[in-house]
Amino acid sequence: MSWTIISASLPLFARAFLLTLRLSAVSIVFASLLGLVLALVREYRVPVFSQASATIEELFRNTPLLIQLFFLYYAFPTIGIKWNAETCAIIGMSILGAAYMSGAFQGGFDAIPSVQTESARALGLSPMQMIRHVTLPQGLTRSVPAVAANAIFIVKETSVFTVIAVPELTNTARDLIGMYYRTDEYLLQLVIAYAIILIPLSVILTLLERRVRRGTFGDN
């Protein structure tokens, strides 16, 4: 183990770390927003869009991200649609994440006691009022554990971006190992970099989950 080699490669890993962090954050935000829309469409059985939402969820949850990225990066240019690698990575991860986030939100909505929705209808609330005052406040709190797990999943899946040459952490480590054959030093930095992202994120999401649980269900 050479600390000189580790020190020399730190600037490259720092850039890759920031890129991975940015791609993860953007993908989580887009996946959450799109997943919420897909879940609401299915919850309220919006004609046509409900079926489309179910199709999107099943399609992207049951195909590898690797294939999706290849399709976005290599197939789309043949029909005149071309994005750079980072854009393809965000689009692919956002749609895949949305498919999982949709299921997480749907689970939260399904956990709302039926008496709540029945009471809302009895009071004459419109669908938009029900979404604002019943579905979102209660459904989102109940979906926090699943959403948190999906957020961590998205961060881990950024390692697949290496297949379209995005210079994130895994790609950087692979390239350095290929050039200098110092596997131990570069893999150590790779593990530490992901730990720096995932451990604090896991702690924060766990604390958020506990706080939401206490606020929703009391101290149980």
N, C-alpha and C positions, 0 to 999 in steps of 0.2 A: 504493500500500500504506500503510494507516494503522495505526500501532502503537497509537494511542488506541482505535480500534475493536476491535483484537485484545485489548487489555487489558480493555476493558469486557465482552467476551463470555467471558473466561476462566472466570468462575464457572459459567456455563451449560455450557461444554465440560467443566469438571472434574466436574460432576454426571453428565453424559452418559458421560464416561470411566469413572467408577466403576460406573455401571449396566452399561455394555457389558462391563466386566471381570467383574462379578458374574454376569451372564447367561452369559457365555462359560465361566467356571469351573464353574458349576453344570451347564451343558449338557454339558461335556466329561466331568465325573464320571458323570453319569447315562448318557450315551451309551456310555461305556466299560464300565460295569457291565452295562447291558442288552445291549450288543454281545457281551460275554464270555459271558453266559448263552445268547444265541442261537447263538453259535459252538459252545459245548459241547453244546447240544442237537442241533445238526446233526452234530457230530463223533461223538457216540455214538448217533446215529440213534434218538433217543427217539420212539416211535410217536406220531403225531398232532402232537406239538410240533415235531418235525423239519420236517414239511411246513409247519406254521404259520410257523416261523422263516424258511424259504425264501421263503414268500409275502410276509411282512413286509419282508424284505430287498429283494426284487424290486420290490414296490409302492412303497416309499419312495425307493429309489434311482432310480426311473424316473418320478417325478412331481416337479414343481418345488416347492421349499419355499414359494414364494409361494402356490401353490394350497392346500397343506396348511395354511398359516396362515389363509387365508381360510375354509377349511372349519372349523377349530377355533374361530375367533373369531366367524364369522357364521352358520354352519350349525347348530352344536351348540345354541345358544340356542333355536332353533326346536323342539327336542325336549326342552327343559327343562334342558339342561346348559350352564351359563354360567360362564366363567372370565374373570378380568381379563386385560389384554393381556400382562402379564409372564408370567403362568402359561401362557398359550397359546404364547408365544414359547419358553419352556423346554421345554414338552411337544413342540412341533413340532421344535425343534432336537435335542432328546434322541433322539427316535425316528429322525429322519433320520440323525443322527450314529451311532446304534446300528446302522443298516443298513450304514453304511460300516465302522464298527469291527468288526462281525461278520465282514465279509470280510477285514479285516486280521488278526484273531485266527485265522480259519480258515486263512489262508495260513501263519501261524506254526505252527499245529498240523500242517498238511500237510508242513511242512519237517522235522518230527521223523523221524529215521531209523526205518524200519520195524522194525529189529532191537530198538529200545528197547521198543516196544509188545509185540512178540513175546516178548521176555524177561520183561516184566512179567506177561504172561498165563501164561507158563511157570512163573513163581514163584507163581502163584495169587493175584495181587492182584485185589481187587474193583474194579469200575468207579470207586468213590469214591477208592480208594487209588491207582489209575492216574492219576486227575485230579490228586490232590494231589502225587504223587511223580514223575510223568512228564510228563503233558500240560501242566500249568500252568508248572512251572519252565522247561521247554525251549521250549514254544510261546510263552510271553509274551516271552521274550528275543528270539526270532526275529521277533516281530511289532512290535517297537519302532519301526523306521523307518516302517512303514505307519501305525501308531497316531499317531506324531508328525505325519505329514503330515495326517491326519484332524483332529487337534487344531487345527492352523493353519487348516484349511478351515472348521472350526466358528466360529472367531473371525471370519474374513472374512465368513461368511454372516450374522452378526448385523446386517449392514447392511440385510438384507431385512426386519428387524423394523419398519422404518419404515412398512410397509403397514398395520400394525394399531396405529399411533400410539404405539409404545413410544418414549420419549424418549431413545434411544441416540444415538451420535455422528452417524450419517448423518442421522437425523431432525432432530436439533438444528441441524446445518449447513443442511439444506434449509429449515427454518423461518426461520432467521435470514436466509438469502439471499432468501427470499420477502418478508420484511418490510423489509429494508434495502438490498437489491440490492448488497451488497458481496461479490461472489463470491470474489475473490482472497483476502481476509482469512479468510473462513470455511472455504474449501477448504484453505487452508494449515494451519489448525488441525486440520482433519479428518485430513489426511495425516499430520501430526506425531503426533496422538493414536494413530492405528492403528500407526504406526511404533514408538511407545513400547511398545505391547503386543506387536507381532509380532516385532520384531527380538530383544529379550531372550528371548522364548519360543522362537524359532528357534535361537538360540545354545544355550540350555539343553538343548533336545531333541537338538541335534546332538552336544553333549558327552555326553549320556546314551546316545545311540546308539553313539558311539565306545567309551564305557566298557563297555557291554554287549557290543559286538562283541569287544573285547579279552578280556573275561572268558569269552566263549563260544568264540571261535575263536583266541585267542592274539593275537599282535601283527600278524597278517596284515591 
